[in-house]
Amino acid sequence: MSETLTIGQLAKKVGLRTSALRYYESQGLLKPLERSDAGYRLYEPEAEQTLRFIQRAQRLGFSLEDIRKLLQNLQAGNLDDDTVLEVAQQRYFELERQMTQSLVLQHELGLFLQDLRDSQGKAQAWSSTLNQFLERVCANPLSQPDNDTFDWLLAQSGCTLNSPAGREILYPLQGQHTHIWQQDDSYHILIVSKDEKIGKALEDLADLEAECSVHAHHHNGPQFDTNDEGYLLIVRGKNAFIYVRLFLMLEEMGNHHSKV
């Protein structure tokens, strides 16, 4: 048998305190091979790889419950596709939700700078450096049209958006000037337009999704409204970010002459 490691030796190898190893043991993530005659924990060398796996998964934001599930299946040789997909997709979904908040702020910063430039008219032209910065802010690669990502987001909505009727509603919304901001637990999606066809499309979308949310109970249906600037969609719930990402991509899709 390979030489065993004390808890102090193992902790030093991975740069952790011994208390962390004891905590992982209490959570069912790490198990000593045996105890010495004096009662000290002894670990096999492979425990180092287990700890590095735990550290890496934690850096990616996986919960201890998810890590335990992955570890148990991995060590038993039963790590199937469904287990990996369930855990990984849940974490990826959460990252998408977090990223949306930054995308909204970046998107609105670009529109804010554009409005500043346009308010000056031709009387005072911006320098090439400032214009280049504005183009950089507006050239957000995370919101660029990508049909695979768009289809994936539609699928995650789990509702009428992913139906032929839903896609038909979304088509005229491409390329529309859109403002998005977060307020409390909701996102406000404002399409700056007086075109009644745009308003009708948004209202139809809200009606279809509201009907779906009643049956699915997995997110709140969007609320349609109007104001002096245009047509407003208010979305709430943990999956509200899906609408935000879709509308960011719809705006870019129209600019790139793509189709839903």
C-alpha positions as CSV (number, residue, x, y, z in Angstrom):
1,M,0.0,0.0,0.0
2,S,1.2,3.5,-0.8
3,E,2.4,5.6,2.1
4,T,-0.4,7.4,3.8
5,L,-0.5,11.1,4.7
6,T,-1.4,12.8,8.0
7,I,-4.1,15.5,7.9
8,G,-1.3,18.1,8.4
9,Q,0.7,16.8,5.4
10,L,-2.3,16.6,3.2
11,A,-3.5,20.0,4.1
12,K,-0.1,21.5,3.3
13,K,0.0,19.8,-0.1
14,V,-3.2,21.6,-1.2
15,G,-2.7,24.8,0.7
16,L,-5.7,24.4,3.1
17,R,-6.1,24.5,6.9
18,T,-6.7,21.2,8.6
19,S,-10.0,22.5,9.8
20,A,-11.1,22.7,6.1
21,L,-10.3,19.0,5.7
22,R,-12.3,18.2,8.8
23,Y,-15.2,20.2,7.4
24,Y,-15.1,18.4,4.1
25,E,-15.2,15.1,6.0
26,S,-18.2,16.3,8.0
27,Q,-19.9,17.1,4.6
28,G,-19.2,13.6,3.2
29,L,-16.7,14.9,0.7
30,L,-13.5,13.5,2.1
31,K,-12.9,10.3,4.1
32,P,-9.7,9.1,5.9
33,L,-8.3,5.8,4.9
34,E,-7.8,4.8,8.5
35,R,-6.6,6.2,11.8
36,S,-3.2,5.7,13.4
37,D,-2.8,3.9,16.7
38,A,-2.8,7.3,18.4
39,G,-6.1,8.1,16.7
40,Y,-4.8,10.5,14.0
41,R,-6.4,10.6,10.6
42,L,-4.5,9.0,7.8
43,Y,-5.2,9.6,4.1
44,E,-4.2,7.8,1.0
45,P,-2.2,9.9,-1.6
46,E,-5.3,10.0,-3.9
47,A,-7.0,12.2,-1.4
48,E,-4.9,15.1,-2.8
49,Q,-6.7,14.8,-6.1
50,T,-10.0,14.6,-4.4
51,L,-9.3,17.9,-2.6
52,R,-8.1,19.6,-5.8
53,F,-11.3,18.5,-7.5
54,I,-13.3,20.0,-4.6
55,Q,-11.3,23.3,-4.8
56,R,-11.7,23.6,-8.5
57,A,-15.5,22.9,-8.4
58,Q,-15.9,25.4,-5.6
59,R,-14.1,28.1,-7.6
60,L,-16.6,27.5,-10.4
61,G,-19.4,28.1,-7.9
62,F,-20.7,24.5,-7.5
63,S,-22.5,23.9,-4.2
64,L,-21.2,21.3,-1.8
65,E,-24.3,19.2,-2.5
66,D,-23.5,19.2,-6.2
67,I,-19.8,18.4,-5.5
68,R,-20.8,15.5,-3.3
69,K,-23.0,14.1,-6.0
70,L,-20.3,14.4,-8.6
71,L,-17.6,12.9,-6.3
72,Q,-19.8,10.0,-5.2
73,N,-20.6,9.0,-8.8
74,L,-17.1,9.6,-10.0
75,Q,-15.5,7.5,-7.3
76,A,-18.1,4.7,-7.8
77,G,-17.5,4.7,-11.5
78,N,-21.1,5.7,-12.2
79,L,-20.7,9.3,-13.4
80,D,-23.2,9.2,-16.2
81,D,-24.2,11.9,-18.7
82,D,-27.4,12.8,-17.0
83,T,-25.7,13.5,-13.7
84,V,-23.1,15.8,-15.3
85,L,-25.7,17.5,-17.4
86,E,-28.0,18.2,-14.5
87,V,-25.3,19.7,-12.3
88,A,-23.5,21.6,-15.0
89,Q,-26.6,23.0,-16.7
90,Q,-27.9,24.3,-13.4
91,R,-24.6,26.1,-12.7
92,Y,-24.3,27.4,-16.2
93,F,-27.8,28.8,-15.9
94,E,-26.9,30.6,-12.8
95,L,-23.8,32.1,-14.4
96,E,-26.0,33.3,-17.3
97,R,-28.3,35.0,-14.8
98,Q,-25.4,36.8,-13.1
99,M,-23.9,37.8,-16.4
100,T,-27.2,39.4,-17.5
101,Q,-26.9,42.1,-14.9
102,S,-23.6,43.2,-16.2
103,L,-24.8,43.0,-19.8
104,V,-27.7,45.3,-19.0
105,L,-25.4,47.9,-17.5
106,Q,-23.0,47.7,-20.3
107,H,-25.8,48.0,-22.9
108,E,-27.3,51.0,-21.1
109,L,-23.9,52.7,-20.8
110,G,-23.5,52.5,-24.6
111,L,-26.9,54.1,-25.1
112,F,-26.2,56.8,-22.5
113,L,-23.0,57.7,-24.4
114,Q,-24.7,57.7,-27.7
115,D,-27.4,60.1,-26.3
116,L,-24.6,62.4,-25.0
117,R,-23.0,62.5,-28.4
118,D,-26.2,63.0,-30.3
119,S,-27.3,65.8,-27.9
120,Q,-24.3,67.8,-29.1
121,G,-25.2,67.5,-32.7
122,K,-22.7,68.6,-35.3
123,A,-21.7,71.7,-33.3
124,Q,-19.1,69.8,-31.4
125,A,-17.7,66.6,-32.9
126,W,-16.3,63.9,-30.6
127,S,-12.7,63.1,-30.8
128,S,-11.7,59.9,-32.6
129,T,-10.5,58.4,-29.3
130,L,-13.9,59.0,-27.7
131,N,-15.7,57.6,-30.7
132,Q,-13.5,54.5,-30.6
133,F,-14.3,54.0,-27.0
134,L,-18.0,54.3,-27.7
135,E,-17.8,51.7,-30.5
136,R,-15.9,49.4,-28.1
137,V,-18.6,49.8,-25.4
138,C,-21.4,49.1,-28.0
139,A,-19.5,46.2,-29.5
140,N,-20.5,43.8,-26.7
141,P,-19.6,40.2,-27.9
142,L,-21.8,38.6,-25.3
143,S,-24.9,40.1,-26.9
144,Q,-23.9,39.5,-30.5
145,P,-26.3,37.4,-32.6
146,D,-25.7,33.7,-32.1
147,N,-28.5,31.4,-33.3
148,D,-27.4,28.5,-31.1
149,T,-27.4,30.6,-28.0
150,F,-30.7,32.2,-29.0
151,D,-32.3,28.8,-29.5
152,W,-30.9,27.6,-26.2
153,L,-32.4,30.5,-24.4
154,L,-35.8,30.0,-26.1
155,A,-35.7,26.3,-25.0
156,Q,-34.9,27.4,-21.4
157,S,-38.0,29.6,-21.3
158,G,-40.0,26.3,-21.5
159,C,-43.0,28.1,-22.8
160,T,-44.6,29.6,-25.9
161,L,-41.5,31.6,-26.8
162,N,-40.1,28.3,-28.1
163,S,-43.1,27.6,-30.3
164,P,-43.7,28.6,-33.9
165,A,-46.3,31.2,-32.6
166,G,-43.7,32.6,-30.2
167,R,-41.0,32.9,-32.8
168,E,-43.5,34.6,-35.2
169,I,-44.1,37.2,-32.5
170,L,-40.4,37.8,-31.9
171,Y,-39.5,38.3,-35.5
172,P,-40.8,42.0,-35.9
173,L,-39.0,42.9,-32.6
174,Q,-35.6,42.5,-34.2
175,G,-33.5,45.6,-34.5
176,Q,-35.7,47.7,-32.3
177,H,-34.1,50.4,-30.1
178,T,-34.3,48.9,-26.6
179,H,-33.7,50.2,-23.1
180,I,-33.4,47.7,-20.2
181,W,-33.0,48.4,-16.5
182,Q,-33.3,46.4,-13.3
183,Q,-35.7,47.7,-10.6
184,D,-36.0,45.7,-7.4
185,D,-36.9,42.1,-8.4
186,S,-37.9,42.9,-12.0
187,Y,-36.4,43.9,-15.3
188,H,-38.0,46.6,-17.4
189,I,-37.6,46.2,-21.2
190,L,-38.6,49.3,-23.1
191,I,-38.8,49.3,-26.9
192,V,-38.6,52.9,-28.0
193,S,-41.2,53.0,-30.8
194,K,-44.6,54.3,-31.7
195,D,-45.2,51.5,-34.3
196,E,-48.5,49.8,-33.3
197,K,-47.3,46.6,-34.8
198,I,-44.4,46.5,-32.2
199,G,-46.8,47.2,-29.4
200,K,-49.1,44.4,-30.6
201,A,-46.3,42.0,-30.8
202,L,-45.2,42.7,-27.2
203,E,-48.7,42.5,-26.0
204,D,-49.3,39.2,-27.7
205,L,-46.0,37.9,-26.2
206,A,-47.1,38.9,-22.7
207,D,-50.5,37.2,-23.2
208,L,-49.0,34.0,-24.4
209,E,-46.4,33.8,-21.7
210,A,-48.9,34.7,-19.0
211,E,-51.1,31.8,-20.0
212,C,-48.0,29.5,-20.0
213,S,-46.8,30.7,-16.5
214,V,-50.2,29.8,-15.0
215,H,-49.8,26.2,-16.1
216,A,-46.0,25.8,-15.7
217,H,-45.6,27.8,-12.4
218,H,-41.9,28.1,-13.1
219,H,-41.8,31.8,-13.7
220,N,-44.0,34.9,-13.5
221,G,-45.6,36.0,-16.7
222,P,-44.5,39.3,-18.2
223,Q,-46.5,42.5,-17.8
224,F,-47.2,44.7,-20.8
225,D,-47.5,48.5,-20.5
226,T,-47.0,51.7,-22.5
227,N,-45.5,55.1,-21.7
228,D,-44.5,58.2,-23.5
229,E,-41.4,56.6,-25.0
230,G,-42.8,53.4,-26.3
231,Y,-43.8,49.9,-25.2
232,L,-42.8,48.3,-22.0
233,L,-42.4,44.7,-20.9
234,I,-41.9,44.0,-17.2
235,V,-40.6,40.6,-16.2
236,R,-40.1,39.1,-12.8
237,G,-38.8,35.9,-11.2
238,K,-35.6,34.0,-11.2
239,N,-35.8,33.3,-15.0
240,A,-36.6,36.9,-15.9
241,F,-33.0,37.3,-17.2
242,I,-34.0,35.0,-20.2
243,Y,-36.2,37.7,-21.6
244,V,-33.4,40.3,-21.1
245,R,-30.9,38.2,-23.0
246,L,-33.3,37.5,-25.8
247,F,-34.2,41.1,-26.2
248,L,-30.5,42.1,-26.2
249,M,-29.9,39.6,-29.0
250,L,-33.0,40.6,-30.9
251,E,-31.8,44.2,-31.0
252,E,-28.4,43.0,-32.4
253,M,-30.0,40.5,-34.8
254,G,-31.9,43.3,-36.6
255,N,-28.7,45.3,-36.9
256,H,-27.0,42.2,-38.5
257,H,-29.9,41.4,-40.7
258,S,-30.3,38.0,-39.2
259,K,-33.5,36.1,-38.7
260,V,-35.0,34.4,-35.6
